[in-house]
């Protein structure tokens, strides 16, 4: 995927997250981008590691900082108790307009993820993104085994919370099947 296409998809994701009520801080963008890659199969090319609050891409963090420096994104000051939010600019809107086919192809997947992430808080995003990470790490393992693995990796997450997160990810995979199938069909 070309840089301009990837940037356009990130701008679309930020706009969609915002439209679904997301705070749209960096954590929200990190976790949603992880789901786009790990669940939906969009080849954005960001490597992820399991970090303090779940899967995290240092490359994506650098990319977002670079976009702010280039006036493609800007901080929106939000009231306490949360941190600032990222929002797109008129410059990023013009860039998005240059990749209409890429946006059309991936928009259903972006909307699917943004809708399910919209109003979720950071703690919830940590749980469900870690559940996806564990699911990808050991496909075929049952709910209980994956939940236990989450509690090993993140001791502050209870077993019940981990089970709930795994169930959410499993359900999201089921709901995503038609969107993922359509993405695969467009590749051929």
Buried (B, 14 or more C-beta within 10 A) or exposed (E): EEEEBBBBBBBBBBBBBBEBEBBBBBBBBBBBBBBBBBBBBBEBEBEBEBEEBBBBBEEBBEBBEEBBEEEBBBEEEEEEEEEBBBBBBEBBEEBBEEBEEBBEBBBBBBBBBBBBBBEBEBEBBBBBBBBBBBBBEEEEBEBEEBBBBBBEBBEEBBEEBBBBBBBBBBEBEEEBEEBBEEBEEEEE
